[in-house]
Structure formats: C-alpha cells, structure tokens
Amino acid sequence: MTSSPPDPLTIVVTTPRSDTVEIRLDGEMDDETSYEVVDTVRQLLRTHRGVSRLELHCGPAMTGDPTGLAALLIIRRLAEADDVRLILTGRRPPPGYGPV
C-alpha cells in the first residue's frame, strides 16, 4: 500500500482590520513548510507594528505532528514578544481526544 504525498501548504495572509492579521493555512505542515509559516509570521510582525491580534487558521494543516506543534510554540513566543494576541482557529482535536 502506498501513501499519497501530502498536499502542498498554501499560506494566505489577509488584514481584515487594521489591528488584525489573519493567516490561513491550507494543506499540510511538515518539516519544511513549518519553517515557512514561522518565517511568514516573523516578517508580518515586523512589518505590521500596529497589530494587536494574530489569527492563525490551522484547519487540516495541523494534524498533531510534533513539527507543527513546535512551529505553533515558536509563533506563540513571537507573538507574545510583540504583545500580540494569538488566536488559533479551525483546529481539530487529535485522534482519540474528541467527545465521548
């Protein structure tokens, strides 16, 4: 049985309000693409100094993979360092952690 390659990761950035940056991740985050997400957040925080809210829509990109979780931790630390509130949306619980 062969597994299909992961969907490529697409990062879409919008600024719905002057104080908010929204990042939507579509595809799968892996070893390579997680660095791209962290770098995108780092650059956005540098260029959008008035932002107080960062909304990260993870969707299917976050599967509970350790690399993705490490990237989220780095992103949280970057946001905290700039006094930006990080909001995670679209997350799914890992298998076995849903309602009983």
C-alpha positions as CSV (number, residue, x, y, z in Angstrom):
1,M,0.0,0.0,0.0
2,T,1.4,3.4,-1.0
3,S,0.5,6.6,0.7
4,S,-0.2,9.7,-1.3
5,P,2.2,12.7,-0.9
6,P,0.9,15.5,1.4
7,D,-1.0,18.4,0.0
8,P,1.4,21.4,-0.6
9,L,0.9,24.1,2.0
10,T,-0.6,27.4,0.9
11,I,-0.3,30.4,3.2
12,V,-2.9,33.1,2.7
13,V,-2.5,36.4,4.6
14,T,-5.2,39.0,5.0
15,T,-5.7,42.1,7.1
16,P,-9.5,42.3,7.8
17,R,-9.0,45.1,10.3
18,S,-6.1,47.5,11.0
19,D,-5.3,45.8,14.2
20,T,-5.6,42.2,12.9
21,V,-3.5,39.9,10.6
22,E,-5.2,36.7,9.6
23,I,-3.2,33.7,8.3
24,R,-5.0,30.8,6.7
25,L,-3.0,27.6,6.2
26,D,-4.3,25.1,3.6
27,G,-2.5,21.9,3.0
28,E,-0.2,20.0,5.4
29,M,2.5,21.5,7.5
30,D,5.7,19.3,7.6
31,D,9.4,19.8,8.4
32,E,10.0,22.1,5.5
33,T,6.7,24.1,5.4
34,S,6.6,24.7,9.2
35,Y,9.7,26.9,8.9
36,E,8.0,28.8,6.1
37,V,5.0,29.5,8.4
38,V,7.2,30.7,11.2
39,D,9.2,33.0,8.8
40,T,5.9,34.4,7.5
41,V,4.7,35.2,11.0
42,R,8.1,36.8,11.9
43,Q,8.0,39.0,8.8
44,L,4.4,40.0,9.4
45,L,5.0,41.0,12.9
46,R,8.0,43.2,11.8
47,T,6.0,44.9,9.0
48,H,2.7,45.3,10.8
49,R,3.7,47.1,14.0
50,G,0.2,48.3,14.9
51,V,-1.2,44.7,15.0
52,S,-2.5,43.5,18.3
53,R,-4.2,40.3,17.1
54,L,-2.9,37.5,15.0
55,E,-5.5,34.9,13.9
56,L,-4.0,31.7,12.6
57,H,-6.5,29.4,10.9
58,C,-4.8,26.0,11.0
59,G,-7.6,23.8,9.5
60,P,-6.3,20.5,8.2
61,A,-2.7,21.8,8.2
62,M,-2.4,20.9,11.8
63,T,-2.5,17.1,12.4
64,G,-0.8,17.0,15.8
65,D,2.6,16.4,14.1
66,P,5.5,17.4,16.5
67,T,7.0,19.7,13.9
68,G,3.7,21.6,13.5
69,L,3.3,21.8,17.3
70,A,6.8,23.2,17.7
71,A,6.1,25.8,15.0
72,L,3.0,26.9,16.9
73,L,5.1,27.2,20.1
74,I,7.6,29.4,18.2
75,I,4.8,31.5,16.8
76,R,3.2,32.0,20.2
77,R,6.5,33.2,21.6
78,L,7.0,35.6,18.7
79,A,3.5,37.0,19.2
80,E,4.0,37.3,23.0
81,A,7.3,39.1,22.5
82,D,5.5,41.8,20.4
83,D,2.5,41.9,22.8
84,V,0.2,40.4,20.1
85,R,-2.7,38.1,21.0
86,L,-2.5,34.8,19.1
87,I,-5.9,33.2,18.2
88,L,-5.9,29.7,16.8
89,T,-9.0,28.7,14.8
90,G,-10.0,25.7,12.8
91,R,-8.1,23.2,14.9
92,R,-9.2,19.6,15.1
93,P,-8.6,17.5,18.2
94,P,-6.0,14.7,17.8
95,P,-7.5,11.3,17.2
96,G,-8.9,9.9,20.4
97,Y,-9.5,13.3,22.0
98,G,-13.0,14.0,20.8
99,P,-16.2,13.9,22.7
100,V,-17.0,10.5,24.2
